Amino acid sequence: MKAIILVGHGSRDPQWREPMDAVAQRIATRGILVRCAFLELQQPDLMAAAKDIVAAGATHIAVVPMFLGMGRHAREDLPRLVGEFGREMPSVVMELRAPVGEDARVLDQIAMICAAEG
């Protein structure tokens, strides 16, 4: 079964994650197994979210960084964490995708929102 883990930075402010949770809810309405994970300051971390989603039946996980660009977390931390997961659970495929902000469709939507009046 295919699944998605949305990965965000995390924040001390619990409201920070609300937009990411909203994205996860929209994915779930499509019948796709989805979880959120965080690199710092919030739970669950990627390993905990991955174990949870595997327990729910996932055999192929797409890890989607919810970042605007390819910073240190996406370039260094996430590949390391995905590798650690692969060594711990080699029977599960975990695919690390590019940050959402590197998709032209996302950039087009952001530009439209920024340019809109009122």
Sequence and secondary structure as in RCSB ss.txt:
>XXXX:A:sequence
MKAIILVGHGSRDPQWREPMDAVAQRIATRGILVRCAFLELQQPDLMAAAKDIVAAGATHIAVVPMFLGMGRHAR
EDLPRLVGEFGREMPSVVMELRAPVGEDARVLDQIAMICAAEG
>XXXX:A:secstr
 EEEEEEE   SSGGGGHHHHHHHHHHHTTT EEEEEESSSSS  HHHHHHHHHHTT SEEEEEE  SS  HIII
IIHHHHHHHHHHH TTSEEEE   GGGSHHHHHHHHHHHHS  
